[in-house]
């Protein structure tokens, strides 16, 4: 595995590189958002570990630029602020996961491995329903000529719904499959990502709806 570290705190960047080298991972480090974007666009990395607060370009800007170019490299955001709004912004602009500083090396490595596995499992295929098409390789959702990038959890939720669009998918199943059986995620976490997806549908001009089945879950409905 090859990892790119984009972190302007040199001591932390060096420490992160050492953690990766101890696992026999290839690793490079850059120290601002402009170089981070250039390196990430090269296509040689399996995971990008990206700080939010960077000189030149912020981590959010880097992720948006990557996804605008249909670059689906997994991105793990690092943030010093434990603010829900920051986390939502990062995930909504296309990041796959986030961690709040300080963090343990073990958790960092577990998240990097998880993102790498997910990337390795992606196949070049599509799921279609009604007027929507989900590209499983680039994690982009499209309608006609218009497309939008999805964050990791947005993609996972929609992937599950599209895999069996006429069935009702319980909230509990979404929590288990997307957040994990041992997570602290609750119904409101699912509801937040359903809301994000509905906004993406609206942006695309789709008539497809994610319908809520009271006290059960969600299913897709083709518009007329």
BELBEL-V389527 format. One record per residue. N is the residue number from 0. RES is the residue in one small letter. OMEGA is omega in whole degrees, -180 to 180 (* if undefined). D_LAST is the distance of its C-alpha to the last C-alpha in Angstrom with 1 decimal. Layout:
BEGIN
N:RES:OMEGA:D_LAST / N:RES:OMEGA:D_LAST
END
This chain:
BEGIN
0:x:178:46.3 / 1:x:-174:46.5 / 2:x:173:45.7 / 3:x:175:45.6 / 4:x:176:46.9 / 5:x:-172:46.1 / 6:x:-176:48.3 / 7:x:175:50.7 / 8:x:-171:53.1 / 9:x:-178:55.4 / 10:x:178:56.9 / 11:x:178:53.6 / 12:x:179:52.4 / 13:x:-180:55.6 / 14:x:178:55.2 / 15:x:178:51.7 / 16:x:180:52.9 / 17:x:178:55.7 / 18:x:-180:53.4 / 19:x:-179:51.4 / 20:x:179:54.6 / 21:x:177:55.9 / 22:x:-179:53.0 / 23:x:175:53.8 / 24:x:168:50.7 / 25:x:-176:50.9 / 26:x:171:50.3 / 27:x:178:50.5 / 28:x:170:50.6 / 29:x:-164:49.9 / 30:x:174:50.4 / 31:x:-174:47.9 / 32:x:-180:44.3 / 33:x:177:44.9 / 34:x:179:46.8 / 35:x:179:44.3 / 36:x:-180:41.4 / 37:x:-179:43.6 / 38:x:-178:44.7 / 39:x:-179:41.3 / 40:x:-175:39.8 / 41:x:179:42.6 / 42:x:-176:40.7 / 43:x:-176:43.8 / 44:x:177:42.8 / 45:x:180:41.1 / 46:x:174:40.7 / 47:x:174:41.2 / 48:x:-164:42.8 / 49:x:175:42.2 / 50:x:180:43.8 / 51:x:-176:41.8 / 52:x:-177:44.7 / 53:x:170:46.0 / 54:x:179:47.9 / 55:x:177:46.5 / 56:x:180:42.8 / 57:x:176:41.4 / 58:x:178:39.9 / 59:x:-179:36.5 / 60:x:179:36.9 / 61:x:-180:37.9 / 62:x:180:34.9 / 63:x:-179:32.5 / 64:x:178:34.4 / 65:x:-177:34.3 / 66:x:177:30.6 / 67:x:178:30.1 / 68:x:-179:32.1 / 69:x:174:30.0 / 70:x:-172:33.1 / 71:x:179:32.2 / 72:x:180:35.7 / 73:x:-178:35.7 / 74:x:173:37.0 / 75:x:-179:38.8 / 76:x:173:39.4 / 77:x:180:42.7 / 78:x:177:43.0 / 79:x:-177:46.1 / 80:x:180:44.0 / 81:x:-178:42.5 / 82:x:180:39.9 / 83:x:-178:36.4 / 84:x:178:35.1 / 85:x:-179:36.8 / 86:x:179:35.3 / 87:x:179:31.8 / 88:x:-179:32.3 / 89:x:-180:33.7 / 90:x:-178:31.0 / 91:x:-180:28.2 / 92:x:171:29.8 / 93:x:176:29.9 / 94:x:-176:33.0 / 95:x:-178:33.0 / 96:x:178:35.5 / 97:x:173:38.1 / 98:x:178:41.6 / 99:x:176:43.7 / 100:x:-7:47.3 / 101:x:-179:49.7 / 102:x:-180:48.5 / 103:x:176:50.3 / 104:x:-178:50.7 / 105:x:179:49.6 / 106:x:178:46.2 / 107:x:-178:45.7 / 108:x:179:46.5 / 109:x:-180:44.2 / 110:x:177:41.3 / 111:x:179:42.2 / 112:x:-180:42.5 / 113:x:179:39.1 / 114:x:179:37.4 / 115:x:178:39.4 / 116:x:-179:38.4 / 117:x:179:34.7 / 118:x:-179:35.2 / 119:x:-179:37.2 / 120:x:-177:34.5 / 121:x:177:31.8 / 122:x:-179:31.0 / 123:x:178:29.5 / 124:x:-175:26.3 / 125:x:169:22.6 / 126:x:-178:19.9 / 127:x:172:16.4 / 128:x:-179:13.1 / 129:x:-177:9.6 / 130:x:-176:10.4 / 131:x:177:13.5 / 132:x:178:17.1 / 133:x:177:19.9 / 134:x:-175:23.4 / 135:x:178:25.9 / 136:x:-176:28.8 / 137:x:-177:28.1 / 138:x:176:25.9 / 139:x:177:23.4 / 140:x:-176:19.7 / 141:x:171:18.0 / 142:x:-176:15.0 / 143:x:-178:16.4 / 144:x:-176:19.8 / 145:x:-179:19.4 / 146:x:180:20.7 / 147:x:179:22.2 / 148:x:178:24.9 / 149:x:171:24.8 / 150:x:-174:27.8 / 151:x:-176:29.3 / 152:x:173:28.0 / 153:x:-179:24.5 / 154:x:-177:24.5 / 155:x:180:25.9 / 156:x:-178:23.5 / 157:x:178:20.4 / 158:x:179:22.3 / 159:x:-179:22.8 / 160:x:-178:19.3 / 161:x:-179:18.1 / 162:x:177:21.0 / 163:x:-165:19.6 / 164:x:-177:16.0 / 165:x:179:15.5 / 166:x:173:18.8 / 167:x:178:19.8 / 168:x:-179:22.1 / 169:x:177:24.9 / 170:x:-179:26.1 / 171:x:179:29.5 / 172:x:178:28.5 / 173:x:179:26.9 / 174:x:-178:30.2 / 175:x:-174:32.4 / 176:x:-176:30.7 / 177:x:-177:30.1 / 178:x:-179:33.0 / 179:x:-176:35.4 / 180:x:-177:36.8 / 181:x:-177:39.8 / 182:x:177:37.9 / 183:x:-178:37.9 / 184:x:-180:34.1 / 185:x:-178:32.6 / 186:x:-177:29.3 / 187:x:174:29.2 / 188:x:177:29.4 / 189:x:-179:26.2 / 190:x:179:24.5 / 191:x:-178:25.7 / 192:x:171:24.2 / 193:x:177:20.9 / 194:x:178:21.0 / 195:x:-179:22.1 / 196:x:178:19.2 / 197:x:177:16.7 / 198:x:177:18.6 / 199:x:176:18.4 / 200:x:-179:14.6 / 201:x:179:14.8 / 202:x:-179:17.6 / 203:x:-177:15.7 / 204:x:-178:12.8 / 205:x:174:10.4 / 206:x:178:7.0 / 207:x:-178:8.5 / 208:x:168:10.5 / 209:x:-176:13.9 / 210:x:177:14.4 / 211:x:174:18.0 / 212:x:-169:19.6 / 213:x:176:22.6 / 214:x:180:25.9 / 215:x:-177:24.5 / 216:x:-173:22.3 / 217:x:171:18.9 / 218:x:178:16.0 / 219:x:176:13.0 / 220:x:179:9.5 / 221:x:177:6.6 / 222:x:179:3.8 / 223:x:*:0.0
END
